[in-house]
């Protein structure tokens, strides 16, 4: 089944006072998606009262579209303010109608309060900005709130934690619609990390200062260039010039995940990109991504996507001709988005 190349419509609701940062994230990321030379998304920003809309920064934004713009959308995103604001009843009505119409609904930051008050989060897992989690839990005990995660998807409803986690949520939506290669290309254009897993923690409560003032960014970049090799904790620690114990402790402080979790996630994402962009055999994809064997590849892709590697390739393949052979596969395997991390081979399961 080829990737759906139709233009999807995203409606972003700006309920005042809205965070300009949260509002800009969907427009920026969805606006960078191109499928076969055409825009992948059409993004429209709307408000309960068109015209000047107050923001948390004290400025007014002029938003010409009212909530009627939501009617034609496939996805509805509520941009939060970074604080609790009583939701506008008109917004709640639109959210309920959107849910009844089968639309995908998402919130960024404290936008989760509106979803909860519309009744869309009852019995679902969700998250919000960590500072407002106790308030959301107290007001809506039927919501299964997740601690310290970047974003959560429960069926057609997605919620993200604070501010920059909205980037991760939107990249997840793009990856779901168009595959890892498209999402990674958008991330590179936006100069953001393309593959932070939703379960990564929101923040580190007690961050440790990098030893000698140097972070592990260079080591992560180096690991991304060697995903097809049997890297382990010892290799990462040797490159970083620290002990394994120090690597594990400080790596988690910097990234929110362990080195092996980070490495495994990157290998799975590399495998997905190779499945999309090459015609390599499954055992070649497994070796090129560092997952070892075709059986291990199948296990990890199925766990992460719900599809077998063959089904994933059939769904998201971006090949337009005869396909990429082994030489192109090796080149693709060596292409690394900057600033991303790595994961453990299948035999070093975290």
Secondary structure, DSSP 8 states (H G I E B T S, - for coil): -----S-EEEEEEE-SSB-HHHHHHHHHHHTT-EETTEESEEEEEE-SS-EEEEBTTS-EEEE-B-GGGGGG-SEEEEE--SS-----HHHHHHHHHHHHTT-EEEEEGGGHHHHHHTTSSTTSEE---GGGHHHHHHH-TTSEE-SS-SEEEETTEEEE-STTHHHHHHHHHHHHHH-HHHHHHHHHHHTS-S---TTS-S--TT----GGG--SHHHHHHHHTTTTS---HHHHHHHHTS-HHHHHHHHHHHHSS-HHHHHHHHHHHHHHHHHHH----HHHHHHHHT--SHHHHHHHHHHHHSS-HHHHHHHH----SS---HHHHHHHHH---TT------GGG--
